[in-house]
Amino acid sequence: MVRGWIDGVPLHIAKPHGDAGYFRSAKAALRTLHRAGIAHNDLAKEQNWLYARDGERSRAYLTDFQLAATFRRRGALFRLARYEDLRHLLKHKRRYAPDALTAAERRVLGRKSFVTRAWMATGKKLYYAITRGLNVTDREGRGMRFVRDAPRIAAKLRAHPRVRDVAIVPYPDRRAGTGLYAFVEGNAGDRELIDYLGAMKPERLQIVDALPRNGQGEVRSEILELVAMNQLDLIAPLMRNDAERAIVGRIVSGRQNLRDRFAF
């Protein structure tokens, strides 16, 4: 067994909007894999793509080769698996950097393989029917607690007139399995507000003066997830400017989940 450390974060946390360089790196990594006769076969999951920084450049890494397959010959089966690997990469590129898609890449996105079409028409429908009947969901590992309980708790938190906004993120919890960490934008010295919020019962709740937001004003939940999980060493590469660094620094200093401690 060979062990190593990659200083990166999963794609669904990094959310590299507009970062065409990352997807050039991802395509190069995939090309290297395929030249070695290996198909990954599980690249639809964003958590299998890692986002890392190499100085000023972003870099892609692949992980979780549990479903990967090696091919001695570049036959029809290998070409099919290679095509599906590429198509899944381009789906992520379409989500985060659609303006960087080439005409050829758009054509690939528009042509599903016959195996994919058959799966979507038969097996996928059966899969959804079974999992919905069992009340099971994944949502990138976040689980039913986040899907079912977080919206209800967020609505109650927002009902207070002095709550400006709420962001709830999941994190691994030893007792609950999936814990909920609520970040509430308001006045941390407001005792009445503190008493009101304390009755909502998420595993962790923190009042902050401001939530980190992107250029469109949307809360950067990926940053808050890293705070909730105490993966503070992964936050610095995602900071865009000093103002955002100051906002996140105040959140980190008042964080409620203190299982581990890191300097920030």
Summary of the structure (lengths in Angstrom):
residues: 264
radius of gyration: 21.0
end to end distance: 32.5
largest distance: 69.2
contacts: 733
relative contact order: 0.10
helix: 47%
strand: 17%
